[in-house]
Amino acid sequence: MHRLSLDVRCALSAVAFSAIALSAVSTSARAQHSEIQPGARVRIAAPGIVAGRYVGTVLTRSADTVELGAPGTAPVKVPFARVTSIEVSRGSSRALGAARGVAWGAPIGLVVGVLAAAGTDSDPYCFGTCSSGGSYKAGIIAASTLGGALWGAGIGAIVGRERWERFDIAPRSAFDFRDGRTRFGMAVKF
């Protein structure tokens, strides 16, 4: 019986490991892209194809390209090889909207409260019975801040905020030879 040398066995095991690793990566990439179906609302980043992050609805999808549309714009075809991030909308969340409303309403209420408290030094309705202490000013500021937070939470809950689920894209690099110019792109996540 012929035995394989140690070098040949190491090389074969390295090839087998590489094949398994590549199949696992391609399977997870296919699973990530399976969420991108016609009708889904997505937010993508694809440098050189779209500026910044593009939000649109998937119109058509092939194995290597997705076509996105947004109101008032022409449809955009984006190759998956150029996509650096993909997020799929999971609908609107009233709780996230309320939290965002508090984050906006409380500081606005604080500014209004500070301005209102600063204007109470010369109150024309105070005829000698008002105290000159600052405790009422702190109350005005606190009540205004609380009021701003409550108004913000209410408005934010009514409006809502869109929830996005992010899908990781495997690090990769690409060359682009369009327009007679060579471009190099790389996506690396830390």
C-alpha positions in Angstrom: 0.0 0.0 0.0 1.3 3.4 -1.0 1.4 6.1 1.8 1.2 9.8 1.0 4.0 12.0 2.3 3.5 14.5 5.0 3.8 17.4 2.6 1.1 16.1 0.3 -1.3 15.4 3.2 -0.8 18.9 4.5 -1.4 20.4 1.1 -4.6 18.3 0.7 -5.9 19.3 4.1 -5.3 23.0 3.3 -7.2 22.6 0.0 -10.0 20.9 1.8 -10.2 23.5 4.5 -10.2 26.3 1.9 -13.0 24.7 0.0 -15.1 24.3 3.1 -14.4 27.9 4.2 -15.3 29.3 0.7 -18.5 27.3 0.6 -19.5 28.6 4.1 -18.8 32.2 3.0 -20.7 31.9 -0.2 -23.7 30.3 1.6 -23.8 33.1 4.1 -23.6 35.7 1.4 -26.5 34.0 -0.5 -28.5 34.0 2.7 -27.9 37.7 3.3 -28.9 38.5 -0.3 -32.0 36.3 0.0 -33.7 39.1 2.1 -33.3 41.4 -0.9 -36.5 40.5 -2.8 -38.8 42.6 -5.0 -41.0 44.9 -2.9 -38.5 45.1 0.0 -37.5 48.6 1.2 -33.7 48.7 1.4 -30.9 51.2 2.3 -27.6 50.5 0.5 -24.2 52.0 0.1 -22.5 51.4 -3.2 -19.6 53.8 -3.8 -19.4 54.8 -7.5 -23.0 53.8 -8.2 -25.0 55.8 -5.7 -23.9 58.8 -3.6 -24.0 58.1 0.2 -26.7 55.7 1.3 -29.6 55.1 -1.1 -33.0 54.3 0.2 -35.4 52.6 -2.3 -37.6 49.7 -3.1 -36.3 46.6 -4.8 -37.9 46.5 -8.3 -36.1 43.5 -9.7 -33.3 41.2 -8.6 -31.0 38.8 -10.5 -28.1 36.7 -9.2 -25.6 39.6 -9.4 -27.7 42.8 -9.7 -30.5 44.5 -7.9 -32.6 47.3 -9.4 -33.9 49.9 -6.9 -36.5 52.6 -7.4 -37.5 55.6 -5.3 -40.2 58.2 -5.8 -39.2 60.9 -8.2 -36.0 59.2 -9.4 -35.1 56.9 -12.2 -34.5 53.2 -11.3 -30.9 52.4 -10.4 -29.2 49.0 -11.2 -26.6 48.1 -8.6 -24.3 45.1 -8.9 -24.0 43.2 -5.6 -20.2 43.3 -6.1 -20.3 47.1 -5.6 -22.5 47.1 -2.5 -20.6 47.8 0.8 -23.6 47.8 3.1 -27.2 46.6 3.0 -30.0 47.3 5.4 -33.6 46.1 5.1 -36.5 48.0 6.6 -38.5 46.2 9.2 -41.2 48.8 9.4 -41.9 51.7 11.7 -41.5 51.7 15.5 -43.5 54.0 17.7 -41.2 53.4 20.7 -38.1 54.4 18.6 -40.1 57.4 17.4 -41.0 58.4 21.0 -37.3 58.1 22.1 -36.2 60.3 19.2 -39.0 62.8 20.1 -37.7 63.0 23.7 -34.2 63.5 22.4 -35.4 66.5 20.3 -38.1 67.8 22.6 -36.2 68.0 25.9 -33.4 70.3 24.6 -36.0 72.5 22.8 -38.0 72.7 26.0 -34.9 73.5 28.0 -34.0 76.4 25.7 -37.6 77.7 25.9 -37.5 77.4 29.7 -34.2 79.3 30.0 -35.5 82.1 27.8 -38.8 82.2 29.8 -36.9 82.2 33.1 -34.6 85.0 31.9 -37.6 87.2 31.1 -39.2 86.9 34.5 -36.9 89.4 36.3 -39.1 92.3 35.5 -42.6 90.8 35.9 -45.2 93.6 35.3 -47.8 91.5 37.2 -45.8 91.3 40.4 -46.8 94.0 42.9 -44.4 93.5 45.8 -45.6 90.0 46.8 -43.2 88.1 44.5 -39.9 86.8 45.9 -36.7 87.6 44.2 -35.3 84.1 44.7 -34.3 81.8 41.8 -36.3 78.8 42.9 -39.2 79.7 40.6 -36.9 80.1 37.7 -35.6 76.5 38.2 -39.2 75.4 38.3 -39.9 77.2 35.0 -36.9 75.6 33.4 -37.7 72.1 34.7 -41.4 72.3 33.7 -40.5 73.6 30.3 -38.0 70.8 29.8 -40.4 68.2 30.9 -43.1 69.6 28.7 -40.8 69.6 25.7 -39.9 66.0 26.4 -43.6 64.9 26.7 -44.6 66.8 23.5 -41.6 65.3 21.7 -42.4 61.8 22.9 -46.1 62.2 21.8 -45.2 63.5 18.4 -42.5 61.0 17.9 -44.8 58.1 18.8 -47.4 59.3 16.3 -44.8 59.8 13.5 -42.7 56.7 14.4 -39.2 55.8 13.2 -38.2 53.3 10.7 -36.3 50.2 11.9 -33.4 48.9 9.8 -31.8 45.5 10.0 -28.2 45.5 8.8 -26.7 42.6 6.9 -22.9 42.2 7.0 -21.1 42.1 3.7 -17.9 40.0 3.5 -14.8 42.1 3.1 -13.8 42.3 -0.6 -12.1 44.4 -3.2 -13.0 45.3 -6.7 -11.6 47.1 -9.8 -13.7 49.2 -12.0 -12.5 50.0 -15.6 -15.4 52.3 -16.7 -14.7 55.5 -18.6 -11.2 54.4 -19.4 -10.1 55.0 -15.8 -9.1 52.4 -13.3 -10.7 52.6 -9.9 -10.1 50.4 -6.9 -12.6 49.9 -4.1 -12.3 47.9 -0.9 -14.8 47.2 1.9 -13.4 46.1 5.3 -15.4 46.0 8.5 -13.7 46.2 11.9 
